[in-house]
C-alpha cells in the first residue's frame, strides 16, 4: 500500500467517524455548547497569550479544541483532511456563534493550500501517527509561523503503544511492540471506536514516529526547540489498565514510570 492509498483509506475512516464521534459522550458537544472548555489549563498556558493572535490548529477533527481556543480570543483556523470533519466543524462554529475558518487539506500540502502567517500552530493528541512524512510536517509548521511565532504540540507518547498487561501479573506489563518499527506503517483492524461503539469498523494505517524524529523534523525545518516534556498520564483512557486520578489516566502500579504523553514547544526565530 502506498502512502497515498493509506491516506485515502484513513480519510474514508475519519469521514465515517465524524457523526458517531460528534454524538458521543466522549466529545460531549452539548457540554461544549453549554460552555465547557475542551482545552485544559496547562495546555492553554503554553499557548497564551491568545487574545488577538492568529492560531492554526492542525488535524482538528470537527473543531472542538479549535473553537475552545476561539473562545479564549484567538483568531482560529482549523485544518483537517476529512471533508466530513470540516463540514461538521463549520456547522458547530455557527451553532456556537464563534468566528472560525476551517480548511480541508492534508498537512503536507498546506504550504500550497493555506496562505497567511500565524502566531500559533497547535497540534493536539493523536495527530502525528496519521502522518507518513514528518519532515514535510516540520516544513509546513515552519512556513505557517510568523517570525517569533510558536508551535505547541501535545500528543500521545510514542512509547505508549509498546506495553500491554502481562498475564498473571498484578499490574505487570509486557512488551507488545518495539519502539523503533521498521518496514513501513502498521495496519490496525480496530477501526475508530475509541469514542463510540458506533464508530466505523475497519482498517486504519498508522506511522510510528519516535521523539527524536519529531524533534529533528522541527530542528531541520529551522525552528528553535524550547522545551520537551514527558508525562506519566494520558488525557483519556487509552488502555484498559489505566485508572483515573484527578481527571487524568495513569497506570496504577507504575504511576511514575510509564510515559503516556509528551509536549513540545518550538518557535520560529524572530
Residue pairs with C-beta under 8 A, 6 or more apart in sequence:
1 9
1 187
1 205
3 132
3 133
6 132
6 185
6 205
7 81
7 106
7 132
7 205
9 203
9 204
9 205
10 130
10 204
10 205
11 81
11 82
13 191
13 192
13 200
13 202
13 203
13 204
14 61
14 80
14 81
14 82
14 84
14 85
14 192
15 82
15 83
15 84
15 85
16 84
16 192
16 199
16 200
17 192
17 195
17 199
17 200
18 61
18 62
18 82
18 84
18 85
18 88
19 84
19 88
20 195
20 196
20 198
20 199
20 200
21 27
21 61
21 62
21 192
21 195
21 196
21 199
22 29
22 62
22 88
22 92
23 29
23 196
23 198
24 195
24 196
24 198
26 194
26 195
26 196
26 236
27 64
27 195
28 36
29 64
29 92
32 38
32 64
32 67
32 68
32 96
33 95
33 96
37 44
37 68
37 71
38 64
38 65
38 68
39 47
39 65
39 68
39 69
39 72
40 235
43 152
43 154
43 263
44 50
44 69
44 72
46 152
46 154
46 263
46 265
47 55
47 69
47 74
47 120
47 122
47 150
47 152
48 72
50 69
50 72
50 73
50 74
50 120
51 72
51 73
51 74
52 73
52 74
52 75
53 73
53 74
53 75
53 119
53 120
54 74
54 75
54 77
54 116
54 117
54 118
54 119
54 120
54 146
55 69
55 74
55 75
55 76
55 77
55 118
55 119
55 120
55 121
55 122
56 76
56 77
56 78
56 79
56 114
56 118
56 120
56 121
56 122
56 144
57 63
57 65
57 66
57 69
57 76
57 77
57 78
57 79
57 122
57 123
57 124
58 79
58 107
58 110
58 121
58 122
58 123
58 127
58 140
58 141
59 79
59 80
59 81
59 107
59 123
59 124
59 127
59 130
60 66
60 78
60 79
60 80
60 85
60 89
60 102
60 124
61 80
61 82
61 85
61 89
62 80
62 85
62 88
62 89
62 92
63 78
63 85
63 88
63 89
63 92
63 93
63 100
63 102
64 92
65 122
65 124
66 76
66 77
66 78
66 89
66 100
66 102
67 76
67 89
67 92
67 93
67 96
67 98
67 100
69 76
69 122
70 76
70 93
70 98
70 99
70 100
71 98
74 120
75 99
76 99
76 100
76 101
77 100
77 101
77 102
77 103
77 114
77 116
77 118
78 86
78 89
78 100
78 101
78 102
78 103
79 102
79 103
79 104
79 105
79 107
79 110
79 114
80 86
80 89
80 102
80 104
80 105
81 104
81 105
81 106
81 107
82 104
83 104
86 102
86 103
86 104
89 100
89 102
90 100
90 102
93 99
93 100
93 102
103 113
103 114
105 113
105 114
107 131
107 136
107 137
107 140
108 131
108 133
108 136
108 137
108 140
110 140
110 143
110 144
111 139
111 140
111 143
114 144
117 144
117 145
117 146
117 149
118 144
118 145
118 146
118 149
119 145
119 146
119 148
119 149
119 150
120 149
120 150
120 151
120 152
121 141
121 144
121 145
121 149
121 150
121 151
121 152
122 151
122 152
122 153
123 151
123 152
123 153
123 154
123 155
124 154
124 155
125 154
125 155
125 156
125 235
125 236
125 261
126 155
126 156
127 153
127 155
128 134
128 137
128 153
128 155
128 209
128 214
129 156
129 206
129 207
129 208
129 209
130 206
130 207
131 137
131 207
131 209
132 185
132 207
134 209
134 213
134 214
134 217
135 217
135 220
135 221
137 217
138 217
138 218
138 220
138 221
138 223
139 221
141 151
141 218
141 221
141 223
141 266
142 218
142 221
142 222
142 223
142 268
145 151
145 223
145 267
145 268
146 268
147 268
147 269
147 270
148 267
148 268
148 269
148 270
149 267
149 268
150 226
150 265
150 266
150 267
151 218
151 223
151 264
151 265
151 266
151 267
152 263
152 264
152 265
153 214
153 263
153 264
153 265
153 266
154 261
154 262
154 263
154 264
155 261
155 262
156 234
156 238
156 260
156 261
157 211
157 230
157 231
157 259
157 260
157 261
157 262
158 179
158 208
158 209
158 210
158 211
158 214
159 179
159 259
160 234
160 238
160 239
160 258
160 259
160 260
160 261
161 176
161 177
161 208
162 175
162 176
162 177
162 178
162 179
163 173
163 174
163 175
163 176
163 239
163 258
164 173
164 174
164 176
164 239
165 172
165 173
165 174
165 240
165 241
166 172
166 173
166 174
167 174
170 253
171 241
171 251
171 252
171 253
171 254
172 253
173 251
173 254
173 258
179 210
180 208
180 210
181 208
185 205
185 206
185 207
185 208
186 205
186 206
186 207
186 208
187 203
187 204
187 205
188 203
188 204
188 205
188 206
189 202
189 203
190 204
191 199
191 200
191 201
191 202
191 203
191 204
192 199
192 200
192 204
193 199
193 200
193 201
194 236
194 238
211 228
211 262
214 264
215 225
215 228
215 264
218 225
218 264
218 266
219 225
222 268
222 269
223 266
223 267
223 268
223 269
224 266
224 267
224 268
224 269
225 264
225 265
225 266
226 265
226 266
226 267
227 263
227 264
227 265
228 262
228 263
228 264
229 262
229 263
229 264
230 259
230 261
230 262
231 259
231 260
231 261
231 262
231 263
232 250
232 251
232 254
232 255
232 256
232 257
232 258
232 259
232 260
233 245
233 248
233 249
233 250
233 260
233 261
234 242
234 248
234 249
234 250
234 260
234 261
235 248
235 249
235 261
236 249
237 244
237 249
238 249
238 260
241 251
241 252
242 249
242 250
242 251
242 252
242 260
243 249
243 250
243 251
243 252
245 255
249 260
250 258
250 260
251 257
251 258
251 260
